[in-house]
Amino acid sequence: MNSDERSISKMLDDGGPFVIWEKEKKGTFKRGMILDTWVCDNPECRYLHFRAVAIDERFKNMKFKGRKLVYTVESDINRTTEPLPNQNVTTSIHIDSAKVSVPADTPLGKQDQDFFNWLTRRVKGDYFKVMKRRWRMAKRVDRDRWRKEDWSWWEPGLVVGWFDVFPDDPDFIFEMSGTRYWARDMYCINPGCSCKDITLSFAEFDEKGKPKELGSVTINLKQFRIDEIQPVEAPEKALIQIFNKFQRKAGVKKTIKARQKEMKVIGKEIAKLSTQNKSQAIESDSKRKLGRNDPCPCGSGKKYKKCCLNK
């Protein structure tokens, strides 16, 4: 499985508040909840804390200021006077057991209890994986686990994605003209290479939230301009527009420049690990009994009998 396939298989997360919608519309409006997460300073704490607020499809422009949700309301939908949902709860989830709890002294009325029960059922599966990622990132847990990965796939000339090295870090998610896009930043790690080029690969999301590959651009980090375009499902003009929108995202240039410096350092270690991983794989293959017509373990693509059998 290549780098793009690995990254697409995960649930994306930009690190901000996220929304969980009910699976089926049960009333006039589709209902859901918005969650804002944080991690406390206690290094021994194994909880992710979050504020969950009930919403429906009339809520627009939502954001948290402190622990308070601010929003606008699209009140003309069906010209209804149905009251807005007003349930909310501050709670925590244990990152080992996935148990959701509230402080012992928190009073919950019937509606709030129903909301809490629904919340408890929904923050499982992929959402729990996102919460564990956020906890690990905030606590800076396992930041060097890339050293234990199999880097035998890397060859000189291939770029390495930040998501390959630090999969817990937030993803670059942004919107343009009502469409959500995802950018993956990938870096040259060739030892001795002094280039400042990075590759940005773009995907867009369909109505079901599935990403579609659009293409990539190689940019010169010094001027932050495009040097090369590689279209896939989008024309060059569209990729230029997407890149221009992406680079205006707050803090993105500073983040990418900092990542490029770090990847140059980490890349030297990955190059060494790649060589070690290949050697270990060949050694492992040589220890098992090979048939004359099996692929040669050296990776040449030839049959064993026509390659290394008699060497």
GIHU-V432964 format. One record per residue. N is the residue number from 1. OMEGA is omega in whole degrees, 0 to 359 (999 if undefined). D_LAST is the distance of its C-alpha to the last C-alpha in Angstrom with 2 decimals. Layout:
BEGIN
n = [N:N]
omega = [OMEGA:OMEGA]
d_last = [D_LAST:D_LAST]
END
This chain:
BEGIN
n = [1:2:3:4:5:6:7:8:9:10:11:12:13:14:15:16:17:18:19:20:21:22:23:24:25:26:27:28:29:30:31:32:33:34:35:36:37:38:39:40:41:42:43:44:45:46:47:48:49:50:51:52:53:54:55:56:57:58:59:60:61:62:63:64:65:66:67:68:69:70:71:72:73:74:75:76:77:78:79:80:81:82:83:84:85:86:87:88:89:90:91:92:93:94:95:96:97:98:99:100:101:102:103:104:105:106:107:108:109:110:111:112:113:114:115:116:117:118:119:120:121:122:123:124:125:126:127:128:129:130:131:132:133:134:135:136:137:138:139:140:141:142:143:144:145:146:147:148:149:150:151:152:153:154:155:156:157:158:159:160:161:162:163:164:165:166:167:168:169:170:171:172:173:174:175:176:177:178:179:180:181:182:183:184:185:186:187:188:189:190:191:192:193:194:195:196:197:198:199:200:201:202:203:204:205:206:207:208:209:210:211:212:213:214:215:216:217:218:219:220:221:222:223:224:225:226:227:228:229:230:231:232:233:234:235:236:237:238:239:240:241:242:243:244:245:246:247:248:249:250:251:252:253:254:255:256:257:258:259:260:261:262:263:264:265:266:267:268:269:270:271:272:273:274:275:276:277:278:279:280:281:282:283:284:285:286:287:288:289:290:291:292:293:294:295:296:297:298:299:300:301:302:303:304:305:306:307:308:309:310:311]
omega = [183:186:181:180:178:184:181:184:182:174:186:185:180:177:181:176:178:187:173:179:175:186:180:178:185:181:180:184:173:184:180:178:175:185:173:188:173:180:182:183:182:183:181:184:180:177:165:182:178:175:180:182:179:180:166:188:175:181:179:175:184:173:179:169:191:178:183:177:174:187:168:184:174:191:184:180:179:179:182:176:179:183:177:175:182:179:174:180:173:189:182:177:180:189:174:186:185:178:179:182:175:176:186:184:180:178:178:173:184:181:179:178:177:179:179:179:178:177:181:180:188:184:177:175:184:180:178:177:177:181:177:177:181:179:181:180:182:180:182:180:175:180:180:182:174:179:182:181:176:182:182:180:185:174:176:182:178:176:180:181:174:181:175:185:182:185:180:184:181:177:174:178:179:182:173:179:176:180:178:181:180:178:176:182:184:193:173:178:181:178:178:180:181:184:178:182:170:179:175:179:185:174:174:183:175:184:180:179:180:182:176:182:181:183:183:174:172:184:172:188:182:178:185:180:182:174:183:179:178:182:172:179:181:178:182:181:180:179:177:179:180:178:180:177:181:185:176:178:186:174:188:181:180:180:184:178:178:179:182:178:181:181:177:180:181:182:178:179:180:178:178:180:178:179:179:181:179:180:179:180:179:179:179:180:183:182:178:182:181:173:182:183:177:174:181:182:180:178:182:184:179:174:183:184:182:183:190:185:185:180:999]
d_last = [31.42:31.93:34.32:37.32:37.03:36.97:40.04:42.00:41.68:43.85:47.63:48.59:50.98:52.56:54.02:57.63:60.05:58.81:60.73:60.39:62.42:63.76:61.88:65.01:68.19:70.98:73.96:75.22:72.40:68.74:68.41:65.75:65.23:63.93:62.17:61.98:59.65:59.50:58.11:60.32:59.79:59.45:55.82:56.20:57.48:55.16:57.39:57.32:60.93:62.26:65.46:65.72:68.49:69.50:69.63:70.11:69.39:72.48:70.86:69.57:68.31:67.49:66.48:67.08:69.25:68.70:68.87:71.23:70.19:71.91:71.90:73.98:75.22:75.18:78.58:79.28:76.81:79.13:81.96:81.80:83.38:80.92:80.35:77.02:74.95:75.55:73.34:71.10:69.52:67.68:65.09:61.74:58.57:56.47:52.87:51.61:54.04:55.22:58.77:61.35:64.47:67.51:69.44:71.76:74.85:74.01:76.65:75.41:77.92:77.30:75.82:73.66:72.49:71.59:69.69:67.88:66.94:65.55:63.65:62.15:60.94:59.40:57.49:54.70:51.35:50.18:53.19:52.39:48.83:50.42:52.75:49.97:48.14:51.38:51.95:48.47:48.86:52.36:51.41:48.18:46.24:42.42:42.27:38.91:37.26:35.05:32.96:32.04:31.05:27.59:27.08:23.54:25.27:26.44:25.02:26.75:29.71:30.51:33.85:34.52:37.75:40.21:40.41:36.71:37.46:41.06:41.71:45.07:46.64:49.21:48.23:49.84:52.29:55.13:57.66:58.87:61.63:61.40:57.64:55.24:52.05:48.98:47.05:43.58:42.75:39.17:38.00:35.53:33.54:31.26:31.21:33.35:35.02:38.80:39.84:42.65:41.67:41.47:41.13:43.80:43.12:46.29:47.15:50.56:51.90:53.54:56.57:54.47:52.69:49.34:47.66:46.82:44.43:46.42:44.05:43.29:44.47:42.89:45.53:46.08:47.07:49.29:51.64:50.62:50.57:48.35:45.84:44.00:44.76:42.42:44.64:43.63:46.80:49.27:50.30:49.92:53.62:53.46:50.45:52.42:55.40:53.31:51.76:55.24:56.53:53.60:53.97:57.64:56.76:58.21:55.87:52.78:52.23:52.60:50.23:47.47:47.76:47.51:44.46:42.73:43.19:41.87:38.82:37.87:37.76:36.06:33.55:32.01:31.33:30.02:27.49:26.21:26.29:24.35:21.39:21.76:22.12:18.94:16.96:18.85:18.21:14.40:14.77:17.28:15.27:12.37:15.24:16.69:15.83:14.15:15.27:13.39:15.78:15.74:15.18:11.81:12.68:11.64:14.84:14.00:16.22:14.04:13.46:10.49:10.11:10.25:7.94:5.11:5.75:3.80:0.00]
END
